[in-house]
Amino acid sequence: MSRPNAVRAAARGRRIRTAGCAPVHGIQRWQCRTQDCPRRTFTEALPQIPSRSRLTGWLRVSAGAAVAERGRTVLQSARDHEIFWPIVQAAFAAHAAAALPERVPSVEHLGIDETRRGKAKFRLTRSAARMPADHLDPMVEDLTALPKKIGAPILAAWNVKDDLMDLLALHGTHLGRAEIYDRLVKFYESAAASGLPEMERLATTVSTWWPQILAGITAGITNAASEGINRLIKTDARCAFGDRNPANQRLRARCATTRRARGHLSRHPSGRHSQPRRSSP
C-alpha cells in the first residue's frame, strides 16, 4: 500500500529500523482499516530505504563508488561495507554506467604495446642483435632441424619480428627517411615471404598506422601515455587477483583509466601531500 492511501490507515506507533549499517529512527508503522486488504500492517518507505529493503541507497552508492573511484576491489569494498560481493558488484556496475560514456571513444593514438588477458607462454623473445653468435647459431640450427612445418614458421616469424624491431629501433636516431623506408621495405618483404597469415596481418596493421609510427620515429614522440594506461589496467587486475569475467574486466579498466579525467584524482587524501594538485596550464 502506498503512502497516499494511508488516509484510511491508523498509526500504530513508531519503531526503529536498521538497514545496511544505517539505523533510521522514527519510521511510522501503519495499520490498514480496509477489510479486504491482504496486509494488515505496514511501515512507511523512505527515499533512502525503499520498502522491504535491507540496505540504504547511500550504502549502495558508497560501495559502488569505492570500486569505481577509489581503486578498491569488489571484495575489499564488500568487507569494508559489511555486505556481500554480488551486491557491491551490482552497485559498481550501476555507478560505472552512470559515470562513464555509453560509447567507448575510438582509438586516436597507437601504442606499440598490448594488455593481454590470461596467461601466455612466449618463445624467442630476444632479438638476434642482443644474442651472441655462440647462442644464435645453435638456435637457428635447432629450428632448421625440426620438421619443416614446425621449425620453418617459427624461424620466419622470429625474423619478421626482428625486422620490425630494427625498424622501431630507429626512434630517436634522427636518420633520414631513406634509411627508415629501407628497413620498412625489408620488414614488408620478410612478412610477405613468411607465408604466415599472422605476419601478413601484422604488416597490414603497420601499414594502416604507418603515419603515426613514422611520426614517432622521426619526431621522438613516445607512447608514455599508453604505457601509463597499461600500468593502471595491470595494477587494477593484480589488486583483484585477476578478473574472470571479461565484461567486468573492461568495466574496471575503463573506470581505473578515467578517474583523473572525471575529477577523482584531483587531491591527495592524507599525508604531507594533502593539498590540491595544480592544474596543468
Salt bridges, closest charged atoms under 4 A:
GLU44 OE1 - ARG3 NH1 2.54
GLU69 OE2 - HIS95 NE2 2.91
GLU69 OE2 - ARG262 NH1 2.56
GLU69 OE1 - HIS264 NE2 3.43
ASP80 OD2 - ARG72 NH2 2.84
ASP162 OD1 - LYS161 NZ 3.35
ASP163 OD1 - LYS186 NZ 3.95
ASP236 OD1 - ARG252 NH2 3.01
